[in-house]
Amino acid sequence: MSALLEKIRDAEVEDDLVRRGQRIYEEKLRSILEPEQCGRFVAIEPESERFFIGDTGTAALIAAHTAMPQHLFYLARVGYQAADTLHGHGNSNR
């Protein structure tokens, strides 16, 4: 397989993983996890819909990979739109 086709395939797998992980979070986990777990991280395995909670993204992913080492996971921060924030210095574009 060419490098370009491999990149396209990988991007499609990632898009599908994100889509399915977000759907599971919104439809099944949000009501279970919020507000008691707000601010913690959840790693979701889309095929089985198993999920793993951690105080950090790393902790959630370690728990997930320990239990299911051959699988990929969608990572979300409970109660937030994004799993992490960007920090930095610079000029504002106001």
N, C-alpha and C positions, 0 to 999 in steps of 0.2 A: 504494500500500500504506500502511495506517495506521502511525503511529509505533509503536503497541503490537505489531502483527503483525511489523513489521520487527525490533523488539527480540527477540521470541520466536524469529524465524528466525535472528537472529545468535547467540542463546544456544544454539540447537540445533546450529548449525555449529561453535561453540566446543566444545560437549560432544562432538561427533563427532570433532573434531580431537584433543582430549585423549584420548579413549578409544582411538583408533587409534594415536596417538603412544605412549601407555603400552604398548599391546599389542606394538608393534614393538620398543620398548626391552626389554621383559621377555622376549619370545620369541626375538629375533634379535640384539640388540645388547649386552645385559648381559654375556653370556659373552665377547664379542669385546672390549669396552671395559674391563671390570673385571679385574684391579686396575691395569693399566698406566696408564689414563687417569683414575683416581679423583681426584675434586675438580675436574676440568675440566667443561666444559659441552658438550652435544650438542644441535644443532638438527636435528629430523627432519621431512622432508617425507613425509607419510603415503602419498600416491598412488604415488610412485616408490620409496619407502623409502630415498631418499638421505639421508645424514646428514653433518653438518659439525661439527667439533670446534673449540673455542676455549678459551683460558685464562679467559675471562669469558663471561657470557651474551651480552653485546653483541658480542664478537668472533665467537662462533659464529653469531649471527644476521646479522651483516654478511657473513660468508663465504657463508651460505645465500642471502641476498637478492642478493648479487652474482652467484651462479651461477644462481639461479632467481627473478628479480625479481617474477614475477607469482603466486608461491605463498605459502601460509601454512605455518608451522612450529610444531612442538611443541618446547618447550625443557625439557631436564632436566639435572640435575647428576649426573654419573656417580658412582655409589656412594652417593647420598643419596636420601632420600624426597622432598625438595623442592628446587627449583632455587635457592632463596634462603632466608635467615633474616630474622626480624624483630628489630630492635634497638630499645631504648627505655629509658626511665626510668619508674619509678613504684613503687607499692606492690605487694608480693606478696600473692596471695590464698591463702596457706597456711593 
